[in-house]
Amino acid sequence: MEGLESYVPRPGLSIPVVTALDRDGRLREDDQRALVRFAIQGGAGADIIFAAGTTGEWDRLDNARGQLVSRIAVEECRRASRAGRKVEAWVGITAHARRETLDNLAHAIEIAADAAVVAPLSIADVDDPVAFLSREIGAVFDKRGRTIPVFLYDNAEIAAPGKAPHMRTRDVKQMSRLKYVRGVKVTAGKAVLGNYTRAASNFKLSGEFAIYAGNPYLIFELFRPPEGVAGAIRRYWNRYWTQRVLPYGVVAGPANAMPREWQRGWQVCRTGDSRLMARYARVLDAFREACVFERGGRSFRPTIACLKAALVEMGVCGSDAVAPGTPVMDAAERCEFSRRFAELRRIAGDTLEPAWLSQYDCGLGQGRAQQHG
């Protein structure tokens, strides 16, 4: 069986790409390729493309569409890498049932994905994540004669009914001992990040078990240099909660619409440039605000619908359709989002470094069918 002795998790920006659908729920393959290339930005965007994840509506797609999305991501990342721009393709293998999840893992091995991502708490008929990861996923690797890295995915919003919102620290501790489990994507706060860092620290060297922040806006807090007494206190508590280990990378769904901006945001956070951090935080947070509407006196945030609308506004895709069950904007909200996104682009142009403004090069998407969903 092929080993993983030389594998080192890729740091940096992971973009969980959306899935391009038409109004009948069919995959728009040319659009899917175009949006992956847009996310890569010729090497100035994603370090990792994460396909068939939550932002990709995995829980509302059948396995056939999810596997096709994964194959496209792998092919486009290979194309970029051949051109000298190393980008890894990680594919989500989580399904509602264990059998489908294992089928997705076999497919990930077949298409030579760089890694597989699994959310054990989202699989309805998996009661013991440790046994599933060690025995059943291990058995697939044994049968296929090839092992690929596996990254855990923790997101309380997609936990199956009746499951705990987060994995138990002792379970993560046991799973981190497996040679193929190389990290976790955590959509949670600093305390949960710290729990997972603590769990793996005794079994993997630094960098061998990587923590990726699934709440991307958190990096601007965690990496902010201390200023004054309040800043020193904040830095102390940040380090306390995260076990003095900062995220190895960031998984940013909003980067579907602003890949260069998020890549640069990650870079300036890593270097601790407080001046540039403030500028990028302002613009990137403005996208989050642009996705909030009010319905019946309550906040309504159809983030995936907004990401797809933004890609249409930029000419990347020809349809902003979402899968059945995904929150959608009404006509008035769609019009308002268009206005907000145009204003955000104007502000970004006035605020950020010109080289770090995302643009769609239609030449990268040649051959994309001009369909209208």
PyMOL commands that set and color helices and strands:
alter all, ss='L'
color gray80, all
select helices_A, chain A and resi 29-43+58-60+63-82+98-110+120-122+129-144+156-158+169-175+190-200+216-222+228-241+253-256+259-271+274-290+303-313+331-351+354-356+362-365
alter helices_A, ss='H'
color red, helices_A
select strands_A, chain A and resi 12-16+48-51+88-92+115-118+150-155+181-187+210-213+249-251+293-295+298-300
alter strands_A, ss='S'
color yellow, strands_A
deselect
rebuild
show_as cartoon
